[in-house]
Amino acid sequence: MGTNMQDEFLGTIAPGYEDSEEWWAESVRPHPDAPNVIIFLLDDVGFGQLSQSFGGMVETPNIDRLAANGLRYNNFHTTALCSPTRASLMTGRNPHTIGLGSHSLTAMGFPGYNAIVPDSCKTVANYLADAGYLNYALGKWDHTPLYEISQVGPFNRWPSGEGFHHAYCFMAADVHQLIPVMWDDHHPEPYRESEHLDIDLADRAIDWITGHKSLKPEDPFMMLWASGSMHSPHHAPPEYIEKYRGRFDMGWDVAREQILVRQKELWIIPENTKLTERIPEIPAWDSLDDEHQKLYARQMEVFAAQLDHVDHQIGRVVDTLERIGELDNTLIFVTADNGASGEGGLAGKFNETYVLNGLQAPFEASMRHYDDWGNADTYPHYHAGWAMAGNTPFRYIEQSEHRGGQHDSLVVHWPNGIKAKGEIREQYHHISDIAPTIMEAARAEAPGAYHGIEQLPFDGHSMLYSFNEGAAPNVKERQYYEMFGNRAIWADGWKAVTLHANRMPWELNKRLPFEHDEWELYNVEDDFSESTNIAAEYPEKLVELQEMFDEEAWKYNVYPLHDDMVTRIAKQQDRIFGERTEYVYYAPGAVRIAEKASAPVKNKSHNIVTTVDLQGDEEGVIVACAA
């Protein structure tokens, strides 16, 4: 008898077939009751921007349908920014544990900020793949360092390295929805025009789901469907934009009041919730002249149209699940990566790249684009006043660790696993809790070691206990937050928080010594919106929470804090290229090279020399580098 040492052959091998015994290793099989999983991850959508579900002013009937037949969580939190939230979602760990303490573009050479997810923290997709799932990623994927985004990788921080068998993604913070720049697995898709990228993402999801269930109906899948919509640029079909014409002429102040009333009517917030004060830098709507009101209302119309349109695409995917009989056994999450974004600043922008250079778009320049706002010739963002309204009833906006920046809506739908329909859950949860929830629903154990590498336990906690026990107590005891020096700690209904340097998202590099920051204190059990700072009344409690934050910060790699964003970005560029001064690119393969992986020409004297063999009928740009 012989054995194949590679596969631990358990049959019998003799000189002749008659005396031998065949043996086949059993394939890894998921639990027979393991559900499909889809995460619909929205971008820059505030707590108060979904319609019937959370009191918002935008029509989202398909998300509302999932909420009506599932659960709404009104005490759910993210990291306050896209890259860290997405990495935390996938790994089930706190963002600084996995090197994503801030955006991957602002990485620093410290464990909490290097944008390198350690091999000891593999993703839920990695684990499910080993448990027999097939995994698909669609849309935004922006926590891979940009200098690793090219045809030569490395690919271990791409979707393929994080457990996804197929991926169709844009590898950046945002994308032109009508001229998308996409990667099909590891291959750059040729430049093209699109009716709208969200349509393409829904089409691809439908193709993959129906193909999967035709070929292996017994095998579950997990899909990350991450639209870039609602992040700038705000692009939507003309008929959707026209649908919202005139709906926001009342302005952001009245909109906040109306949203608050609807939220209370829906019981999605407590009856005693107070509306927080307007952000001081944002003007009262009534103080604006007619021209400013006209442009700013238009900006919100286009945002609303985009959200309505992405909801329709989600509905197409859900309808497909229903058509093929898979909806009841698909665990669906709908949430966002942070609160509504104020990066449009105090005038909105016809071109979002202004903010990346620390600039505000002149009102007159944006007004010239009034008629074509939201079409392919613009790359627009709305006024921060609308982000403030979208985060009703909370204070502040994306990047802030006040609830306006990190308190998001969450819808969970799974008829085979959730008996309740249309109920609200109030347990305190965090984006890192979704991965362990998926693992428990799949009846799969997180491994102690993955491919020989010991794994850190999840920082998050499964939410499954709350699915059918609405009154179940919190399992989470504390949760820290930090983003660009903004810090917070929640524990047992109390929250301490500070807005570092009182910096707003449109202020690229406002700095202040961290010890000069003013900490605030809230009892969020009684003050849902963080409307009343009680630090002066309970100084001992504030000190207790500050000390707790320091403890958590050391535990999870939050230190060192550094608020010079310009320097952080520049040092990354210098580190990557060192003393190299010459870069040679060859046609036709030198395409889709991320800015951070290409020649560093920004703010530097440089020459571009090229040889072109012209036939006489060519058109277009010879060479271009775009942020």
TIVORO-388665 format. One record per residue (C-alpha): x, y, z. Coordinates in steps of 0.001 Angstrom, whole numbers, padded with zeros to 6 digits, always signed. Layout:
BEGIN
XYZ ...
END
This chain:
BEGIN
+000000+000000+000000 +001253+003493-000857 +000078+006948+000122 +000226+010320-001552 +001882+012365+001139 +000732+015634-000431 -003004+014859-000110 -002857+012224+002620 -004237+009616+000242 -006533+007260+002150 -007122+004638-000538 -005008+001658-001496 -002387+001512-004240 -001219-001885-005429 +000642-002977-008604 -002672-003855-010211 -005937-001957-010354 -007910-004969-009069 -006059-004850-005761 -006173-001028-005477 -008889+001148-003976 -009773+004620-005256 -010178+007483-002818 -011368+011040-003338 -010958+013800-000800 -014250+015360+000212 -014771+018954-000840 -015267+021555+001850 -018972+022146+002130 -020753+025069+003823 -023435+024350+006395 -026654+023269+004625 -028519+026235+006153 -025818+028804+005373 -027398+031853+003710 -026245+033891+000772 -024966+037289+001912 -025162+040661+000163 -023810+043883+001635 -025197+046949-000142 -022697+049558+001017 -023699+053136+000228 -021243+056029+000129 -021560+059254+002163 -025228+058717+003057 -026336+060344+006290 -028631+058885+008936 -031497+061133+007810 -031256+060622+004048 -033198+057404+003502 -036888+058038+002929 -039617+056095+004728 -037076+054062+006663 -035215+056859+008432 -037254+059988+007801 -035306+061431+004878 -036531+063404+001866 -035293+061116-000918 -037438+058301-002282 -035808+054911-001699 -038692+052441-002093 -036508+049369-002551 -034459+049933+000580 -037705+050747+002370 -039151+047415+001192 -036223+045582+002770 -036686+047563+005984 -040416+046867+006094 -039740+043130+005879 -036655+043161+008090 -035038+045304+010758 -033810+048879+011113 -030943+049592+013492 -030951+053151+014828 -027792+052887+016955 -025248+051767+014377 -021841+053373+013883 -018968+053529+011416 -015457+054978+011544 -016431+058359+009962 -014473+057795+006732 -014564+055454+003732 -011246+053522+003723 -011246+052646+007440 -014927+051687+007449 -014569+049380+004462 -011529+047627+005884 -013190+047282+009296 -016324+045918+007644 -014386+043197+005863 -012054+042185+008697 -014300+042560+011741 -011540+044469+013512 -011116+048050+014646 -009545+050222+011937 -006256+050947+013736 -005810+047230+014452 -005544+046686+010697 -003461+049734+009754 -006386+051791+008441 -006629+054443+011141 -007255+056984+008377 -007577+057004+004612 -004990+054903+002790 -003838+058091+000999 -002639+059515+004326 -000766+056420+005477 +002124+056718+007930 +004806+054205+008884 +003127+053093+012110 +001056+049936+012767 -002216+051842+013100 -001775+053890+009914 +000345+052072+007329 -002685+050923+005242 -001309+047389+005287 -003842+044953+006701 -001760+042353+008557 -001980+038695+007577 -003165+038009+011129 -006427+039827+010327 -007844+038177+007236 -011337+039053+006091 -014721+037432+006438 -014468+036692+002703 -011191+034813+003247 -012785+032744+005987 -016000+032064+004054 -014043+031023+000971 -012371+028307+003041 -015836+027324+004296 -017154+026743+000762 -018545+030161-000225 -017947+031876-003557 -017393+035610-003114 -017943+038602-005403 -016895+042259-005034 -018500+045053-007034 -017957+048823-007035 -015805+050868-004714 -012654+049380-003217 -010460+052137-001806 -008466+050782+001110 -005719+049313-001066 -002741+051717-001102 -002836+053577-004429 +000820+052824-005130 -000145+049125-005335 -002820+049688-007980 -001416+048641-011339 -001274+045545-013505 +001706+044286-011476 +000142+044638-008026 +001022+043323-005501 -002466+041862-005274 -002661+040627-001684 -004553+043799-000674 -006836+043711-003709 -010224+041957-003521 -008579+038760-004784 -006185+038779-001843 -009000+039445+000606 -011087+036438-000328 -013107+037514-003374 -013077+035144-006319 -014343+037748-008782 -014196+041543-008642 -015346+044421-010826 -014209+047540-009017 -012848+051042-009171 -009813+051199-006926 -010158+054761-005657 -012216+056995-003407 -014524+058065-006224 -015237+057541-009911 -016852+059342-012828 -020186+057527-012972 -020627+058152-016711 -017025+057514-017820 -015940+054937-015230 -012382+053729-014736 -012763+050075-013766 -010735+046975-012999 -012146+043612-014098 -010364+041364-011628 -006693+042349-012257 -007302+043711-015746 -007861+047403-016570 -011122+047763-018449 -010797+049877-021631 -012029+053442-021276 -015676+053727-022152 -018813+055733-021647 -021636+054338-019537 -025296+055146-019143 -024449+055032-015425 -022009+052866-013494 -024666+051796-010989 -026590+050187-013853 -023425+048306-014830 -022882+047148-011243 -026451+045864-011003 -026135+044137-014383 -022921+042421-013310 -024443+041377-009962 -027453+039873-011717 -025201+038016-014172 -023027+036602-011409 -025924+035611-009124 -027975+033905-011836 -024914+032147-013243 -023858+030989-009785 -027267+029619-008854 -027667+027949-012242 -024397+026058-011951 -024173+025451-008200 -027567+026174-006672 -026632+024458-003421 -023596+026689-002774 -024026+030064-001033 -022285+033238-002111 -021251+036485-000477 -021372+039728-002451 -020090+043190-001595 -022061+045661-003748 -020489+049027-003065 -021793+051834-005235 -019692+054972-005462 -022844+057028-005694 -023552+059811-003200 -019835+060322-002923 -018930+063116-005288 -019265+063239-008258 -023040+063404-008095 -024225+062065-011456 -027760+060972-012270 -029955+060419-015350 -031815+063566-016477 -035252+062137-015724 -034269+061481-012115 -032896+065000-011737 -036067+066467-013185 -038129+064443-010698 -036618+066401-007800 -036783+069865-009327 -038090+072330-006757 -038264+069834-003888 -035469+071475-001893 -036290+075121-002377 -037107+075330+001330 -033393+075041+002146 -031389+073033+004636 -032732+074638+007819 -036378+073800+007100 -035320+070421+005718 -033710+069531+009057 -036902+070430+010908 -039050+068371+008542 -036750+065362+008756 -036773+065514+012563 -040584+065450+012613 -040688+062415+010299 -038022+060588+012308 -040098+060959+015454 -043252+059854+013660 -041394+056716+012544 -040042+056122+016092 -036594+055839+014551 -035394+058394+017110 -036672+058977+020667 -039525+061427+021117 -037389+063714+023300 -034616+064075+020705 -033514+067666+020190 -032300+069071+016893 -028664+070117+017276 -027628+073658+016444 -026632+074581+012928 -022870+074312+012319 -021630+077901+012892 -019737+078089+009587 -022863+077212+007582 -025093+080221+006850 -028795+080305+007576 -030682+079529+004387 -032785+082673+004684 -029618+084795+004737 -028745+083734+001174 -029787+085681-001893 -031919+084141-004650 -028979+083151-006869 -027202+081278-004096 -030401+079518-003063 -031058+078548-006684 -027656+076886-007128 -027619+075185-003744 -031119+073761-004225 -029994+072390-007586 -027042+070685-005928 -029355+068814-003582 -031735+067894-006405 -028908+066095-008188 -027770+064320-005012 -031335+063139-004389 -031638+061934-007968 -028465+059887-007599 -029650+058254-004364 -033047+057477-005891 -031313+055961-008912 -028978+053723-006897 -031984+052525-004896 -033568+051429-008177 -030471+049376-009018 -030553+047731-005589 -034172+046886-006322 -033186+045162-009569 -030780+042883-007695 -033347+042133-004981 -036012+041400-007598 -033630+038902-009218 -033106+037118-005908 -036872+036897-005521 -037361+035653-009089 -034939+032743-008629 -036228+031852-005161 -033161+032998-003204 -034428+036130-001452 -035643+034468+001743 -032294+032797+002337 -030141+035837+001566 -028857+037861+004496 -028875+041460+003237 -027257+044460+004900 -027826+048028+003698 -025699+050713+005314 -023189+053478+004532 -019508+054041+005184 -019891+057309+007139 -022193+060274+007604 -023046+062681+004802 -020004+064448+003378 -019262+068128+003899 -016276+068116+001562 -018289+070222-000876 -017543+073091+001476 -019374+076380+001793 -020414+076752-001841 -020503+073269-003298 -018239+072478-006225 -018729+071828-009918 -015426+069919-009683 -014672+068016-006490 -010907+068110-007019 -010872+071657-005645 -011090+070240-002116 -008183+067862-002715 -006013+070933-003227 -007403+072779-000212 -009457+075164-002353 -013052+076330-002475 -014752+076626-005877 -015769+080240-006622 -019541+080609-006620 -019500+082207-010056 -017563+079262-011521 -020065+076773-010131 -023060+078864-011186 -021913+078650-014804 -022578+074910-014542 -026104+075243-013162 -027820+073799-016239 -025443+070863-016657 -024988+070078-012931 -024909+066300-012635 -024054+065451-016237 -020777+064170-017700 -019210+067631-017972 -019281+068161-014200 -017719+066385-011217 -019965+067997-008606 -020459+068063-004864 -023159+069813-002845 -022916+072533-000191 -022037+071279+003299 -025389+072626+004498 -027071+069690+002786 -024706+067240+004456 -025665+068784+007797 -029341+068249+006902 -028635+064686+005783 -027209+063867+009203 -030292+065086+011076 -030678+065141+014049 -026946+064966+014721 -024136+067500+014878 -021385+067772+012263 -020521+065659+009239 -018176+063038+007782 -014734+062782+009472 -016211+064023+012757 -016529+061519+015597 -019678+063259+016750 -022676+061256+015646 -023105+063277+012462 -019897+061757+011143 -020290+058145+012253 -023889+057302+013171 -025405+055540+010158 -028614+053849+009220 -028597+050052+008933 -031212+047773+007373 -030996+043987+007788 -033208+041607+005792 -033222+037799+006082 -036671+036153+006177 -035254+032708+006951 -033387+034051+009969 -035453+037024+011175 -039020+036498+012332 -039822+040171+012923 -040905+042510+010157 -040449+046251+010242 -039109+046405+013786 -036458+048758+015145 -033384+047601+017037 -031698+049978+019487 -028622+047960+020508 -025303+049771+020109 -023317+048377+017192 -020299+049189+015023 -019243+048392+011468 -016768+045812+012804 -019747+043786+014060 -020971+042812+010592 -018199+040291+009818 -018752+038221+012993 -022502+038413+012342 -022010+036891+008894 -019795+034157+010302 -022374+033189+012915 -025210+033261+010382 -023147+031003+008093 -022494+028678+011051 -018803+028985+010330 -016078+029372+012928 -013461+032100+012581 -010236+030096+012366 -007504+030339+014964 -005031+030175+012084 -005458+030957+008394 -003119+029162+005994 -000638+028711+008794 -000809+032258+010182 -002311+032794+013627 -005370+035079+013499 -006304+037831+015902 -009840+037473+017236 -012559+039757+015912 -012824+043094+017703 -016481+043210+016673 -019380+041259+018163 -022040+039330+016303 -025396+041098+016082 -027284+037855+015579 -028511+037850+019182 -030601+040942+018415 -032298+039627+015278 -035150+037952+017147 -034790+039502+020605 -035579+043165+020321 -035136+043842+024035 -031799+042028+024343 -029167+044108+026182 -026046+045410+024443 -023202+042949+024101 -020744+045748+023356 -019351+047535+026407 -017185+050236+024843 -016088+051551+021471 -013333+054035+020692 -013117+056298+017609 -010351+058393+016027 -010144+060141+012667 -007537+062795+011763 -007286+063676+015457 -011036+063740+016088 -011541+061356+019004 -014373+059741+020911 -015153+056932+023327 -018537+055368+024063 -019169+053209+027123 -022455+052161+028723 -024460+055018+027260 -021909+057770+027897 -019777+059395+025235 -016796+061724+025370 -015830+063372+022093 -013622+066129+020721 -013521+067817+017319 -009807+068343+016785 -008904+071993+016129 -012606+072534+015331 -011589+071542+011817 -014263+071141+009142 -013778+068636+006276 -013241+071408+003735 -010264+072714+005750 -007447+070544+004475 -004681+071293+006955 -005933+073162+010013 -003699+072205+012939 -003633+072570+016733 -001753+070873+019590 -003902+067940+020658 -003799+068923+024317 -005664+072118+023399 -008711+070258+022123 -011901+070680+024132 -013599+067440+025101 -017388+067238+025368 -019535+064800+027317 -022950+063381+026458 -025303+060870+027999 -026541+059424+024704 -029047+057194+026462 -030993+060350+027307 -029583+062707+024659 -029765+060761+021398 -028557+063612+019180 -025700+064829+021411 -027392+068186+021748 -026369+069096+025326 -022757+069027+026458 -022692+068112+030173 -018910+068031+030683 -019061+070850+033236 -021670+068981+035281 -019843+065630+035331 -016098+066377+035214 -015212+063075+036887 -017104+061135+034249 -015304+063005+031497 -011906+062214+033027 -012912+058570+033387 -013805+058358+029704 -010682+060222+028603 -008582+057723+030515 -010571+054914+028928 -009886+056373+025492 -006159+056446+026250 -006312+052809+027324 -008096+051805+024124 -005776+053954+022012 -002700+052103+023247 -004447+048759+022876 -005535+049327+019255 -002557+051244+017731 -004182+054694+017704 -000984+056500+018655 +000826+058543+017432 -001657+061261+016482 -000562+063508+013610 -002746+066177+012004 -000551+067482+009152 -002385+065947+006203 -000281+067679+003554 +002948+066349+005030 +001506+062860+005429 +000531+062682+001764 +003818+064177+000541 +005973+061825+002634 +004178+058858+001100 +005156+060042-002361 +008791+060593-001357 +008995+057190+000299 +007657+055336-002698 +009959+056771-005369 +013052+057807-003446 +015774+059196-005733 +014342+057856-008988 +014217+060581-011667 +013335+058806-014918 +010221+056831-015825 +009757+055047-019144 +006328+053810-020266 +005570+051686-023323 +002394+051497-025413 -000024+049809-025390 +000334+048315-021919 +001113+051396-019827 -002472+052296-018956 -004585+052662-015798 -001598+053463-013600 -002751+055100-010378 -001356+058577-009713 +000563+057336-006666 +002142+054578-008784 +003128+056880-011653 +005854+059491-012116 +005602+062072-009287 +005345+065243-011372 +003073+067277-009090 +004770+070478-007860 +008005+069467-009591 +009793+070701-012684 +009751+067928-015260 +010018+067074-018948 +007816+064658-020889 +009478+063227-023997 +007583+060900-026325 +007927+059241-029694 +004728+058972-031702 +004196+057194-035015 +001281+059111-036553 -000850+057898-039456 -002734+061165-039844 -006184+060308-038527 -005447+060072-034790 -007406+062005-032175 -007098+062496-028436 -004545+062953-025674 -001045+061513-026024 -000285+061238-022318 -002274+062250-019246 -002040+061901-015492 -005209+062554-013519 -005775+062503-009775 
END
